[in-house]
Amino acid sequence: MTITPQAPAAARAVPVLPTSGPVRPLGLGQVSLTGGFWGVRQSVNAAATLAHCESWMERLGWLANFDRVADGTTSPDRPGWSFSDSEVYKLLEALAWEAGRTGDQGAEAAIKRLTARVARAQDPDGYLNTCFGHAGQQPRYSDLEMGHELYNTGHLLQAAVARLRTAGEDDLVRVARRAADHVCRTFGADGLPGICGHPEIEVGLAEFGRATGEDRYVEQARLFLDRRGHGTLRDIPLGRAYFQDDVPIRRAEVWRGHAVRALYLTAAAVDVAVERGDDELLRAVQRQWERSVERRTYITGGMGSRHQDEGFGEDWELPPDRAYCETCAGVASIMVSWRLHLATGDVRYTDLIERTLYNVVAASPSPDGRAFFYANPLHQRSPGRPADPSEVSPRAEGGTRAAWFEVSCCPTNVARTLAALAGYLATTDDDGLQIHQYAPCAIRAELPDGRPVAVDVETDYPASGTVRVRVAAGASSPWTLSLRVPAWADGATVTEDGRTRPVEPGMLTVRRAFQAGDVVVLDLPMRPRLTWPDPRIDAVRGCVAVERGPEVLCAESRDLPEPGGLDALVVDAGTGPEPDGGGARVRGRIPAHTGRGWAYAPARPAPLTELAELAELAELAEEGGWFDVPLRPYHSWAHRGPTSMRVWLPVDGAPRP
Amino acid sequence: MTITPQAPAAARAVPVLPTSGPVRPLGLGQVSLTGGFWGVRQSVNAAATLAHCESWMERLGWLANFDRVADGTTSPDRPGWSFSDSEVYKLLEALAWEAGRTGDQGAEAAIKRLTARVARAQDPDGYLNTCFGHAGQQPRYSDLEMGHELYNTGHLLQAAVARLRTAGEDDLVRVARRAADHVCRTFGADGLPGICGHPEIEVGLAEFGRATGEDRYVEQARLFLDRRGHGTLRDIPLGRAYFQDDVPIRRAEVWRGHAVRALYLTAAAVDVAVERGDDELLRAVQRQWERSVERRTYITGGMGSRHQDEGFGEDWELPPDRAYCETCAGVASIMVSWRLHLATGDVRYTDLIERTLYNVVAASPSPDGRAFFYANPLHQRSPGRPADPSEVSPRAEGGTRAAWFEVSCCPTNVARTLAALAGYLATTDDDGLQIHQYAPCAIRAELPDGRPVAVDVETDYPASGTVRVRVAAGASSPWTLSLRVPAWADGATVTEDGRTRPVEPGMLTVRRAFQAGDVVVLDLPMRPRLTWPDPRIDAVRGCVAVERGPEVLCAESRDLPEPGGLDALVVDAGTGPEPDGGGARVRGRIPAHTGRGWAYAPARPAPLTELAELAELAELAEEGGWFDVPLRPYHSWAHRGPTSMRVWLPVDGAPRP
């Protein structure tokens, strides 16, 4: 086939487009998913989730809030939290990527419909918020700590970036310009010295500046960044670390406080560092990533150990049962790592993105795209109740995916990420193409010198580990095809010209004058493997996890002979795990006696009910108490209904009296 | 010596006095501490803590709130939380016990001083609250979920009980009668069908009814109890389990939600069950105690696993690092177990009281009685900052005892418990004396038939395990001396008439016609011992704790060759622990390599900083890497300044790759 040179717009259709860097992201017009694990999810997102989100926001009055401002009928009884406007903007961003990706007219119509209502609510001076500054409401910027006004605006700017890069200037972009100008006037170097309690305006301004070519927006982002960390906000009971106002980001050593806040702020710091050539700031962020990923990140890629403040815990504080791992923190972590990869080319960042995509982002939505996990714990002790699809969940926990939440940041965050996913798969540099995430897709791009790089990726990854990259257009001179070999992929091989050779984790490169039809096959080892935790992680001592390819696996009580068994189950780490379809099998057993609660009477036996339950289990179990424990991908847990679940499995033979 | 018959007042001077039961508590006039572990704390409480509490409440305007109501100068800017009145009442209760115990004139003066200010704020109809119902305030009972109005009144009633039983009817008692009558009129069978979001009025009414002989107060307590658990209160994001309005207490299987709320409610349930002869209710509470103590209670006796809602977690959810274990929950647990013991005579309840007294209540106050722990975690990862004694701590955590808190329920709860402690040491039945807690004290009581039971207890317990009970007055006929042998005391012995015999955990009884000078010696084994956790407690798998007598021990980083070592320390469970003064010694080492963070790159080595620190440790360590780890009583942790700490020690030889 012949390649038509990519329209500039196609190359710009990405969420993040630094003005410089070792690699350039490919846009939605250059990479298109053609099915597979992510293609299916992207289709469900388009077909179900986007409309689901709009209907809920209509039902709850979050959209009507804009009409009430426009009509001058605001009052203190406004429905929704102060950040409900941002959900409308995140939905607009998702719709913009979707319309840009497929030209879908339904999405296009929704964008116009929502934009019109949003635009009517904008004040003459550009201020746009449905919770503050109007009749019956608190004054503008009277609660920077918790008011979320600038946070909302930041999401408006990200939505406008998506629209500008996929459809060009339109009403949404013009509304965003006026809002951004208002922010610069109000909080500029000569304006109010404030910042927002929830970072987001910074990352929104930085990208909006890149997309519009207006550097003053980037400068305002830098100003907000450098104002932070000096006790600029009022203290709160949780402490200023909650919103990262405790230490300037250049001096911080680790991520702390509210996870989504910390990560949105960090994403903006990478943008500013790149645009300003500020290597000191970039190195500071890299150090924070190093320590936080090493000591404050779950095996799933999830971040945020604490429910209390939706925040990072201390080093090694990673309880699986109370892991918060907010879905939004997973999205934000990908925002940070993608920016760091674009700034450095380091594959460790794209490794973490893969881990987070499969084990946090993919875990949130139900197969039908109409229910979501907000928190993503690695251990569910008691099965949740079946969720009522017509009910708003007041809680972010519970072991069951909910249709909507009182604080409903996650559904729209998943939606915008899935709609823009093609923008995170591949990059180019002056000499070739780099593929970071494996999914069936068509890549049509060209190098700066005009040479086409066009390949089709054929794979059912992660069902299997075979990735066939078929060259779709020949080149007159050599170029380099680079394929990421994940850190977990010990024993991977590459086959080209019928020759197979082993490859190490990192970036595999194949350089030649590719001809149409040439095929490079990457084989990743998909045999399930044991992963042992660092002994400093107290909460999972004596446990092991099982992973298969990029997927973390888990045990669900519904697959055990007796649900209660998951409390007492131990597994044999000496044999297995054995492959079992898309999951694995390990040998497990229920110890004959389990101990005696601990508490006040060490000599007290377990209660009879407990013993009876265990006896029943023993009968059911085969070969001397051992039975097979099926393990399935964590992202699919509770798909079959409420269940208790665990990722970290206690190993038989832990120290005993 | 001769015994003068005890004045009735002396026998009534106790916090809890059921109208029936297998045993009767001895009062402050019958048992007097004469020094030792608790005598010292009681003296510090009297000499420092009581005045400390009053001065903070004066400084913060919590006392002035009463004046403002009396002067009609209330306004929306009232200082303190809605429950600050209760701190004044808990202080009054502590002062009343102290004045009753010693006749201290300073305490007596403080009672009159505080009572006068409280009395002036009472409305003509008996309503007494400084946060609701007056100019510039919300209407009475307009926020039953979180307003704490009835909660405050409950503490007023408990203070009045202390005063009535130690000094007789006075202004405080009269104020309490009017407040109690107002509650009965307002919330009686024909009144508002509401309940308070924070239980306490129930236990206050029940005991006030016993103390005044007015059964209608007990009946009102029963009414509040039975109204609860039917969704009587509005739902909140944390769910109705937070304030135990999810399930009627008769049908509940386990304690859940906010720990202090759950335990105050349960204490009242025991009172009502006893006064009404309601065995079904009593059995329900006993079942809840069984399961909660087995599965939701820390080795320290601490209750409440979660910071998020200060609440119980699920079964087996007992993380040491994020253990909340609020000091007030320890006090409330003692309230429940003491009532259950008086209702049943079961020593398991007094066993738990001992555990909680030494490892929660004793842990809270600093040696000078002017700083307190609010939360009592079993693992502190990073040393707290030295507390500023002139500052109010906005947070209930932090690893350092604070002079006062924004929510300052704990200091006054510790104060009233220590002042009334003599009321929890011993009981009598028709045939003799039972001693439950060991402290140097003089016991002067008599049996229903008039026979004197008078003994002096000589011991430096828990420094040593020898308890000498010397009979102070002879009896013409035999009576039974019963001594509690703690559940942990395997190998205890008793010596009488020069004969020593082994005794089992439980109640040891010696029956005879005791003569003045007779001595019974109980020897409890004080050698430090290992305690292994139930394997279902995920958070401490692969760890062991060390206890000595009733004291849980802990390791502090300041005692290790290198503070960072506490993260990687493992101990040898095969040898020791060895006695070491009032603590113990175990062998520990720092594994040569500790793993690699967990995260995204299994093959990634630990960062250099980490390795350097470990190398330094290895040099410092003796005999092939092993060194002695001193363990000290948990209740004394951080007495030497900020430090990291752990109770559960990882055992060398946990499962590894």
Interface residues (C-beta under 8 A of the other chain):
Chain A: D235 P237 L238 G239 E290 R291 V293 E294 R295 T297 Y298 I299 G301 R306 H307 Q308 G313 E314 D315 W316 E317 L318 P319 P320 D321 R322 R348 D351 L352 R355 H379 R381 S382 P394 R395 E406 A487 W488 P505 L530 T531 W532 P533 D534 P535 R536 I537 D538 A539 V540 R541 G542 C543 V544 D567 A568 V570 A573 P591 T594 G595 R596 G597 W598 A599 Y600 A601 P602 A603 R604 P607 P650 V651 G653 A654 P655 R656 P657
Chain B: D235 P237 L238 G239 E290 R291 V293 E294 R295 T297 I299 G301 R306 H307 Q308 G313 E314 D315 W316 E317 L318 P319 P320 D321 R322 R348 D351 L352 R355 H379 R381 S382 P394 R395 E406 A487 W488 P505 L530 T531 W532 P533 D534 P535 R536 I537 D538 A539 V540 R541 G542 C543 V544 D567 A568 V570 A573 P591 T594 G595 R596 G597 W598 A599 Y600 A601 P602 A603 R604 P607 P650 V651 G653 A654 P655 R656 P657
